[in-house]
Amino acid sequence: MGLKTFTIDFAELRKDPHLRNDEKYHSFLFSSDWNLFNSSSKKLIQLKDILSDDYTLFDYQEDEEYKGIPTGQTYLDEDGDIREFQPVNAENHPGRLKYKVSNDNILISSLRLAKSPALFFENKDLSEYVFSNGFYIFKVNNDWNKKFILYILRTRKLKNILDNHIYRGIGISAYKKEDLLKIKIPLIPKPKQDEIVSQIKPIEKKIKELKAQITRPQEVINKVFAREFSFDLEKFEKSKKEKFFEVDFSNISKNNLTRISSHFHHIKLNFLEEKIKDKDYWISLNTKFKLSGGKRVPKGKTFSHEQTEYYYLRPTEVNIWGIDKNNVLYITEEIYNQLKRYKIKTGEFCISIVGTLGKTALIDTERLEIEDDNLILSENFIKLTPTQEINDLFYYYFFYSFIFEAQIDREYTITSIKKLGIDKWSYIKIPNVPLSSQRKIADEIKAELDKQEEIKQQIKNERNKIDEIIEKAIK
């Protein structure tokens, strides 16, 4: 790889209070002077003159449950709608979940590669929600339409700048609020802003209608697996809410591990346990897969600041739709040579075993445009290499099903975080069905998920219409 160089006037370096020696940042600053949208208007205004800080600490009450919203991608979608929340209370909540938000606020994620950088909850009751300090929280100047500013903060162009130019660091990286607020936009009269927002309103309505047709992938998968293997899915969902457990103390002394974790003895999933005892249909996972682990980057080493041919996969980049290659980290050839025993190849599975358990990827390096030997697995995964002929999609879907979820919930241990050690995997059962049945089930699920993808593409097209209206308005 050739040496990358850039030229910068030292006077430009002084514009950054943190004196960043960072080509991607200063080349942008030098070429754009923060006129992000290349507006020809002579009347430009910085976002700092439109947005002002509005932080209010959340008042946790004893014996009350709240809905925590971290910055992670699973909690919010591209339109800023809340998809999931983290149950929290006064005694048990991460310190970062600390802010109350009102319907007047605009939030913007401080993290690189956020799904939706900007959030605005126009009519939602927010009294039970507590937000992470990973969000910047603003009020909008009265001379500006809040939704107009929201749309600006969501444009592809602004997101590209946040993700590729002004972020700092590697890995889970962020950008400074001060940099965001330097961005310039044209000074547009309020009536014109209101008119533009009115144009967008029917597009927003269409997006909501399309989103109402979306079914979560796990729901599709669970419905098919429940039917095919005669499980009562409704009973399973009800059992997940049960809080009781029991321990036979007479057996504790017989347990060589002397394991007295209440989690281990939880009985809420007994009905599922009885079914998977059937040896004709359920076999140990390690009868079809060879199990091995990943590896941590050596102590004192870090990821590459430059693009290389070698990649390092963490659970952060994995979700049910695949691997987010844009966020996969590079490693140097030196580190790769130290870790190459832990590479993962096409046709192998990896499943997260620390923190968020069960995030599964089916590796296809050709699709990822990575050399087959060049992807290293982090220590937070277990690797499954098939030892028999299988339909890989069938088992991929199974690893996202409620049947598998229930078993890893039974087996994990807790120290400071959840962990599912490699020694526990022999207790996990998988379906033992012919290849023809595997193929039939996988094809049915894939067909339904493909329909969902078509709807998502329609939603994306509608979002692009909003983007085009905003860019046209501010150019």
C-alpha positions as CSV (number, residue, x, y, z in Angstrom):
1,M,0.0,0.0,0.0
2,G,1.4,3.4,-1.0
3,L,2.1,6.2,1.4
4,K,-0.9,8.6,1.8
5,T,0.0,12.2,2.0
6,F,-1.8,15.5,2.3
7,T,-0.9,19.2,2.4
8,I,-2.2,21.5,5.0
9,D,-1.6,25.1,6.0
10,F,-0.6,25.3,9.6
11,A,-3.0,28.2,10.0
12,E,-5.8,25.7,9.3
13,L,-4.6,23.5,12.2
14,R,-5.2,26.3,14.6
15,K,-8.9,26.2,13.7
16,D,-9.2,22.9,15.6
17,P,-9.0,23.5,19.4
18,H,-7.9,19.9,19.8
19,L,-5.0,20.2,17.2
20,R,-5.9,17.0,15.4
21,N,-3.3,15.5,13.2
22,D,-6.0,13.9,11.0
23,E,-6.0,14.0,7.2
24,K,-9.7,13.1,6.8
25,Y,-10.7,16.0,9.1
26,H,-8.4,18.7,7.9
27,S,-8.9,18.0,4.2
28,F,-12.6,18.4,4.6
29,L,-12.3,21.5,6.7
30,F,-9.8,23.1,4.3
31,S,-11.9,22.3,1.1
32,S,-15.3,23.1,2.5
33,D,-15.0,25.7,5.2
34,W,-17.9,23.8,6.8
35,N,-20.3,24.7,3.9
36,L,-21.3,21.0,3.9
37,F,-24.0,21.3,1.2
38,N,-22.0,23.5,-1.1
39,S,-24.7,26.1,-0.9
40,S,-24.4,29.1,-3.2
41,S,-26.3,31.3,-0.7
42,K,-24.3,34.3,0.7
43,K,-26.3,34.1,3.9
44,L,-25.0,31.1,5.8
45,I,-25.5,30.3,9.4
46,Q,-23.8,27.8,11.6
47,L,-25.8,25.1,13.4
48,K,-24.5,26.5,16.7
49,D,-26.8,29.5,16.1
50,I,-29.8,27.2,15.6
51,L,-29.2,24.5,18.2
52,S,-28.7,25.0,22.0
53,D,-27.9,22.4,24.7
54,D,-30.9,21.2,26.7
55,Y,-29.8,18.5,29.2
56,T,-32.1,17.4,32.1
57,L,-31.0,14.7,34.4
58,F,-33.6,11.9,34.7
59,D,-35.2,11.6,38.1
60,Y,-35.3,7.8,38.9
61,Q,-38.0,6.9,41.5
62,E,-37.7,3.9,43.8
63,D,-39.7,0.9,42.8
64,E,-40.4,2.2,39.3
65,E,-39.4,0.6,36.0
66,Y,-38.2,2.7,33.1
67,K,-37.3,2.3,29.4
68,G,-33.6,2.9,28.7
69,I,-32.5,4.0,25.3
70,P,-28.8,3.5,24.6
71,T,-27.2,4.6,21.3
72,G,-26.9,1.0,19.9
73,Q,-28.4,0.3,16.5
74,T,-30.9,-2.3,17.8
75,Y,-32.8,0.4,19.8
76,L,-33.6,2.8,17.0
77,D,-34.4,2.6,13.3
78,E,-33.5,4.8,10.4
79,D,-36.5,7.1,11.0
80,G,-35.6,7.5,14.7
81,D,-38.5,5.3,15.9
82,I,-37.8,3.3,19.1
83,R,-37.6,-0.4,18.3
84,E,-36.4,-1.8,21.6
85,F,-35.5,-0.5,25.1
86,Q,-33.5,-1.7,28.0
87,P,-35.5,-2.2,31.2
88,V,-33.9,-0.1,34.0
89,N,-34.8,1.1,37.5
90,A,-33.2,3.3,40.2
91,E,-31.0,0.5,41.6
92,N,-30.1,-1.2,38.3
93,H,-29.2,1.1,35.4
94,P,-25.9,1.9,33.6
95,G,-24.5,5.3,34.6
96,R,-24.7,6.4,30.9
97,L,-28.5,6.2,31.0
98,K,-29.1,9.6,32.7
99,Y,-31.1,12.1,30.6
100,K,-34.8,13.0,30.3
101,V,-36.0,14.2,26.9
102,S,-39.0,16.3,25.9
103,N,-41.1,16.6,22.7
104,D,-39.3,19.8,22.0
105,N,-35.9,18.2,21.8
106,I,-33.8,17.0,18.9
107,L,-31.3,14.3,19.7
108,I,-28.4,13.3,17.6
109,S,-26.1,10.3,18.2
110,S,-22.5,11.2,19.0
111,L,-21.4,7.8,17.6
112,R,-20.1,7.1,14.1
113,L,-22.3,4.9,11.9
114,A,-25.5,5.5,13.9
115,K,-28.6,4.2,11.9
116,S,-30.4,7.5,12.4
117,P,-28.2,10.3,13.6
118,A,-31.1,12.6,14.5
119,L,-34.2,11.9,16.6
120,F,-37.4,13.9,17.3
121,F,-40.4,12.5,19.2
122,E,-43.2,14.8,18.2
123,N,-46.2,13.2,19.9
124,K,-44.8,10.4,22.0
125,D,-45.2,10.2,25.8
126,L,-41.5,10.2,27.0
127,S,-42.2,10.2,30.7
128,E,-40.9,6.6,31.1
129,Y,-37.9,6.9,28.8
130,V,-34.3,7.6,29.9
131,F,-31.7,8.4,27.3
132,S,-27.9,7.7,27.0
133,N,-25.3,10.4,27.4
134,G,-24.1,9.2,24.0
135,F,-26.8,11.5,22.5
136,Y,-26.3,15.3,22.1
137,I,-29.6,16.9,23.2
138,F,-30.7,20.2,21.7
139,K,-33.5,22.7,21.6
140,V,-34.2,24.5,18.3
141,N,-34.2,28.3,17.9
142,N,-37.8,29.6,17.5
143,D,-36.9,31.0,14.1
144,W,-36.5,27.5,12.8
145,N,-39.0,24.6,12.1
146,K,-37.9,21.7,14.3
147,K,-38.7,19.1,11.7
148,F,-36.9,21.0,9.0
149,I,-33.7,20.9,11.1
150,L,-34.4,17.2,11.9
151,Y,-34.4,16.4,8.1
152,I,-31.2,18.3,7.6
153,L,-29.5,16.4,10.4
154,R,-30.7,13.1,8.7
155,T,-29.4,13.8,5.2
156,R,-27.1,11.4,3.6
157,K,-24.6,14.1,3.0
158,L,-24.4,15.1,6.7
159,K,-24.3,11.4,7.8
160,N,-21.4,10.8,5.4
161,I,-19.4,13.7,7.0
162,L,-20.1,12.4,10.5
163,D,-19.1,8.9,9.5
164,N,-16.1,9.6,7.3
165,H,-14.6,13.0,8.1
166,I,-15.1,14.5,11.5
167,Y,-15.2,11.4,13.8
168,R,-12.3,10.8,16.1
169,G,-10.6,7.5,17.0
170,I,-11.0,4.0,15.8
171,G,-13.4,1.2,16.8
172,I,-16.5,2.6,18.5
173,S,-15.6,6.2,17.5
174,A,-17.5,9.4,17.9
175,Y,-17.3,13.1,16.9
176,K,-17.2,16.3,19.0
177,K,-20.4,18.3,19.3
178,E,-18.3,21.4,18.6
179,D,-17.6,20.0,15.1
180,L,-21.2,19.3,14.4
181,L,-22.2,22.8,15.3
182,K,-19.7,24.4,12.9
183,I,-21.6,23.1,9.9
184,K,-23.1,25.9,7.9
185,I,-26.5,26.0,6.1
186,P,-28.4,28.8,4.3
187,L,-30.5,31.2,6.3
188,I,-34.0,30.1,5.1
189,P,-37.1,32.1,6.0
190,K,-39.4,30.2,8.4
191,P,-42.4,30.2,6.0
192,K,-40.3,28.5,3.4
193,Q,-39.2,25.9,6.0
194,D,-42.8,25.3,6.9
195,E,-43.7,24.8,3.2
196,I,-40.9,22.2,2.8
197,V,-42.1,20.3,5.9
198,S,-45.6,20.2,4.4
199,Q,-44.2,18.7,1.2
200,I,-42.6,15.9,3.2
201,K,-45.6,15.1,5.4
202,P,-47.3,12.7,2.9
203,I,-44.0,10.9,2.3
204,E,-43.7,10.4,6.1
205,K,-47.2,9.0,6.1
206,K,-46.3,6.5,3.3
207,I,-43.2,5.4,5.2
208,K,-45.4,4.7,8.3
209,E,-47.8,2.6,6.2
210,L,-45.0,0.6,4.7
211,K,-43.4,0.0,8.1
212,A,-46.7,-1.3,9.5
213,Q,-46.3,-4.2,6.9
214,I,-42.9,-5.2,8.3
215,T,-42.6,-8.3,10.5
216,R,-39.5,-8.8,12.6
217,P,-37.3,-11.6,11.2
218,Q,-37.4,-13.5,14.5
219,E,-41.2,-13.5,14.3
220,V,-41.0,-15.1,10.8
221,I,-38.4,-17.6,11.9
222,N,-40.2,-18.5,15.2
223,K,-43.6,-19.0,13.5
224,V,-42.1,-21.6,11.0
225,F,-40.0,-23.4,13.6
226,A,-42.9,-23.6,16.1
227,R,-45.2,-25.1,13.5
228,E,-42.6,-27.6,12.1
229,F,-41.5,-28.9,15.4
230,S,-44.9,-28.6,17.3
231,F,-44.0,-26.0,19.8
232,D,-46.6,-23.8,21.5
233,L,-45.1,-20.3,20.7
234,E,-47.7,-18.5,22.7
235,K,-46.9,-20.6,25.7
236,F,-43.2,-19.9,25.2
237,E,-43.7,-16.1,25.1
238,K,-45.7,-16.3,28.2
239,S,-43.1,-18.4,30.0
240,K,-40.4,-15.8,29.3
241,K,-42.1,-13.4,31.6
242,E,-42.1,-15.8,34.6
243,K,-39.8,-14.8,37.3
244,F,-39.8,-17.8,39.7
245,F,-37.1,-20.4,40.1
246,E,-36.5,-23.4,42.3
247,V,-33.4,-25.1,43.7
248,D,-33.1,-28.6,45.1
249,F,-30.6,-28.0,47.9
250,S,-30.1,-31.7,48.4
251,N,-28.5,-31.8,45.0
252,I,-26.1,-29.0,45.5
253,S,-23.5,-31.1,47.3
254,K,-23.6,-33.6,44.4
255,N,-22.8,-31.0,41.9
256,N,-19.0,-31.0,41.4
257,L,-19.2,-27.4,40.2
258,T,-21.1,-26.5,43.4
259,R,-23.0,-24.1,41.2
260,I,-25.8,-22.4,43.1
261,S,-26.7,-19.7,40.6
262,S,-30.4,-19.2,40.6
263,H,-30.2,-18.6,36.8
264,F,-28.9,-22.1,36.3
265,H,-31.9,-23.7,38.2
266,H,-34.5,-21.6,36.5
267,I,-37.6,-23.8,35.5
268,K,-39.5,-21.4,33.3
269,L,-38.7,-23.3,30.1
270,N,-39.6,-26.8,31.3
271,F,-42.1,-27.4,28.6
272,L,-39.4,-26.8,25.9
273,E,-36.9,-29.0,27.8
274,E,-39.2,-32.0,27.6
275,K,-39.6,-31.7,23.9
276,I,-35.9,-31.6,23.0
277,K,-35.2,-34.7,25.0
278,D,-36.5,-36.7,22.0
279,K,-33.3,-38.2,20.6
280,D,-34.9,-39.0,17.3
281,Y,-35.4,-35.3,16.4
282,W,-32.9,-33.5,18.7
283,I,-29.1,-34.1,18.9
284,S,-26.2,-32.3,20.6
285,L,-24.9,-29.4,18.6
286,N,-21.3,-30.8,18.6
287,T,-22.4,-33.9,16.6
288,K,-22.8,-31.8,13.5
289,F,-20.3,-29.0,14.3
290,K,-16.7,-28.7,15.4
291,L,-16.4,-25.9,18.0
292,S,-13.5,-23.5,18.4
293,G,-12.9,-20.0,19.7
294,G,-11.7,-16.6,18.5
295,K,-8.9,-14.5,19.9
296,R,-8.3,-11.1,21.4
297,V,-5.9,-8.7,19.7
298,P,-2.6,-9.0,21.5
299,K,-2.1,-6.9,24.6
300,G,-0.5,-3.5,23.7
301,K,-1.6,-3.8,20.1
302,T,-4.5,-2.0,18.4
303,F,-6.4,-2.0,15.1
304,S,-4.9,-0.5,11.9
305,H,-5.5,3.2,11.3
306,E,-5.2,2.4,7.5
307,Q,-7.0,0.1,5.2
308,T,-5.4,-3.3,4.9
309,E,-6.2,-6.7,3.5
310,Y,-6.9,-8.2,6.9
311,Y,-10.1,-7.9,9.0
312,Y,-11.2,-8.5,12.5
313,L,-14.8,-9.4,13.2
314,R,-16.6,-8.5,16.5
315,P,-20.2,-9.0,17.5
316,T,-20.8,-5.2,17.0
317,E,-20.8,-5.7,13.2
318,V,-23.2,-8.7,13.2
319,N,-27.0,-8.8,13.1
320,I,-29.7,-11.0,11.6
321,W,-29.3,-9.4,8.2
322,G,-25.6,-10.2,8.0
323,I,-22.3,-8.5,8.6
324,D,-21.9,-4.7,8.4
325,K,-18.6,-4.6,6.5
326,N,-18.4,-0.8,6.7
327,N,-17.8,-1.1,10.4
328,V,-15.4,-4.2,10.4
329,L,-12.0,-3.2,11.7
330,Y,-8.7,-3.6,9.9
331,I,-5.6,-5.2,11.4
332,T,-2.0,-5.1,10.3
333,E,-0.3,-8.0,8.6
334,E,1.9,-8.4,11.8
335,I,-1.2,-8.9,14.0
336,Y,-2.8,-11.1,11.4
337,N,0.1,-13.4,11.4
338,Q,-0.2,-13.7,15.2
339,L,-3.9,-14.4,15.0
340,K,-4.3,-16.4,11.7
341,R,-5.0,-19.6,13.6
342,Y,-8.4,-17.9,14.5
343,K,-9.5,-17.1,11.0
344,I,-13.1,-17.9,9.9
345,K,-14.0,-19.0,6.4
346,T,-16.9,-19.2,4.0
347,G,-19.5,-21.8,5.2
348,E,-18.6,-21.5,8.9
349,F,-20.8,-19.9,11.6
350,C,-19.9,-17.6,14.5
351,I,-22.1,-17.0,17.5
352,S,-21.5,-14.3,20.1
353,I,-20.8,-15.7,23.6
354,V,-20.2,-12.6,25.7
355,G,-22.5,-9.7,26.5
356,T,-25.3,-9.9,23.9
357,L,-25.5,-13.7,23.4
358,G,-26.5,-15.4,20.2
359,K,-25.7,-12.9,17.5
360,T,-25.0,-15.2,14.6
361,A,-23.2,-14.8,11.3
362,L,-22.9,-17.3,8.4
363,I,-19.7,-16.4,6.7
364,D,-19.5,-15.7,3.0
365,T,-16.2,-13.9,2.3
366,E,-16.9,-13.5,-1.4
367,R,-20.0,-11.5,-0.6
368,L,-18.0,-9.4,1.8
369,E,-15.2,-9.0,-0.8
370,I,-12.6,-10.4,1.6
371,E,-10.0,-13.0,0.8
372,D,-11.1,-16.3,2.3
373,D,-8.2,-16.5,4.7
374,N,-8.2,-12.9,5.9
375,L,-11.0,-12.6,8.4
376,I,-10.1,-13.1,12.0
377,L,-12.6,-13.9,14.7
378,S,-12.7,-12.0,18.0
379,E,-12.6,-13.8,21.4
380,N,-16.3,-12.9,21.9
381,F,-17.4,-15.5,19.4
382,I,-17.5,-19.3,19.2
383,K,-16.9,-20.7,15.7
384,L,-19.0,-23.6,14.4
385,T,-17.5,-25.6,11.5
386,P,-20.0,-28.1,9.9
387,T,-18.7,-31.7,10.0
388,Q,-21.6,-33.1,8.0
389,E,-23.5,-31.9,4.9
390,I,-26.1,-29.4,6.1
391,N,-28.4,-26.7,4.7
392,D,-26.5,-23.8,6.1
393,L,-29.5,-21.4,5.9
394,F,-31.6,-23.8,7.9
395,Y,-29.2,-23.8,10.8
396,Y,-28.6,-20.1,10.4
397,Y,-32.3,-19.4,11.0
398,F,-32.4,-22.0,13.8
399,F,-29.7,-20.0,15.6
400,Y,-32.0,-17.0,15.6
401,S,-35.0,-19.1,16.7
402,F,-36.7,-19.1,20.1
403,I,-35.7,-22.7,20.6
404,F,-32.0,-21.9,20.4
405,E,-32.5,-18.6,22.4
406,A,-34.1,-20.6,25.2
407,Q,-31.2,-23.0,25.5
408,I,-28.5,-20.3,25.6
409,D,-30.6,-18.4,28.2
410,R,-30.5,-21.6,30.2
411,E,-26.8,-22.2,29.9
412,Y,-25.1,-18.8,30.3
413,T,-23.4,-17.7,33.5
414,I,-23.1,-14.2,34.9
415,T,-20.0,-12.6,36.5
416,S,-19.9,-8.9,35.5
417,I,-21.5,-9.7,32.1
418,K,-23.2,-12.7,30.5
419,K,-20.9,-15.4,29.2
420,L,-21.6,-18.7,27.5
421,G,-18.4,-20.8,27.8
422,I,-17.4,-23.4,25.2
423,D,-17.9,-26.1,27.8
424,K,-21.7,-25.4,27.8
425,W,-22.3,-26.0,24.1
426,S,-22.5,-29.8,24.4
427,Y,-25.8,-29.3,26.3
428,I,-27.4,-27.4,23.4
429,K,-29.7,-29.4,21.1
430,I,-30.3,-28.9,17.4
431,P,-32.9,-30.4,15.0
432,N,-31.9,-33.7,13.4
433,V,-33.9,-33.7,10.2
434,P,-33.2,-34.8,6.6
435,L,-31.6,-32.3,4.2
436,S,-34.8,-32.2,2.2
437,S,-36.7,-31.0,5.3
438,Q,-33.9,-28.5,6.1
439,R,-34.2,-27.1,2.6
440,K,-38.0,-26.8,2.7
441,I,-38.0,-24.9,6.0
442,A,-35.1,-22.6,4.9
443,D,-36.8,-21.8,1.6
444,E,-40.0,-20.9,3.2
445,I,-38.4,-18.5,5.7
446,K,-36.1,-17.0,3.0
447,A,-39.1,-16.3,0.7
448,E,-40.9,-14.4,3.5
449,L,-37.8,-12.5,4.5
450,D,-37.2,-11.5,0.8
451,K,-40.7,-10.0,0.8
452,Q,-39.8,-8.0,3.8
453,E,-36.6,-6.8,2.0
454,E,-38.7,-5.6,-0.9
455,I,-40.8,-3.5,1.5
456,K,-37.7,-2.1,3.1
457,Q,-36.4,-1.0,-0.3
458,Q,-39.7,0.8,-0.9
459,I,-39.2,2.6,2.5
460,K,-35.6,3.5,1.5
461,N,-36.9,5.0,-1.8
462,E,-39.3,7.2,0.2
463,R,-36.6,8.3,2.6
464,N,-34.5,9.3,-0.5
465,K,-37.3,11.5,-1.7
466,I,-37.1,13.4,1.7
467,D,-33.4,13.7,1.3
468,E,-33.7,15.1,-2.2
469,I,-36.3,17.7,-1.1
470,I,-34.0,19.0,1.7
471,E,-30.9,19.1,-0.4
472,K,-32.7,21.0,-3.1
473,A,-34.0,23.5,-0.5
474,I,-30.7,24.3,1.0
475,K,-28.6,24.4,-2.1
